[in-house]
Structure formats: structure tokens, C-alpha cells
Amino acid sequence: PTRGEHMFVTEISLDGQTVHGILASEPNDIPGLSDGDDVSFPISRVSDWFLVDGEYGFGGFTIDVMKKQMPPK
């Protein structure tokens, strides 16, 4: 509860308070959790989201923050 790691989750469903899905990235610092695992966590733990609808993407707000910190190259 005092630290976390940004990870990608797919096949998402919500029940109003909890996010359920499949982990779509390999954790760097969370033992016992692997890419492809079923995961559930409170919505309050979501730090960003990205939705693709056809050719368009929505969300991904942390991408903009990271791009500003990167060199032009």
C-alpha cells in the first residue's frame, strides 16, 4: 500500500470499485506477479489509462509528461 509500480492491464472489467483484468507487462519489483496473471485492484490505484477505439487513442496522460522530460532525439 505504500509503494507501487506502473503496469499494463488488458481484458479489463469493472464492478464499480475494483478493476479486474490480465497483467500485460512483466513487473520489475513485485515478487510473485507475472505477465499474464489475473489481477484485481481498487480503482483508486489506477494512475493512468489508455483506450483504443479503432484508429484513435484516448488517455495516456503520463505519456505526455514523459515526452516533455525526454531529449528531442
DANOR-V686322 format. One line per field, one symbol per residue. phi: phi as a letter, one per 30 degrees, with the letter a starting at -180 (. if undefined). A space follows every 50 residues. Layout:
BEGIN
phi = ???
END
This chain:
BEGIN
phi = .cbabdbcbchdbbcjbbcbacdcadddbbdibbejddbbadedddcabb ccbicccbjiddddddddccded
END
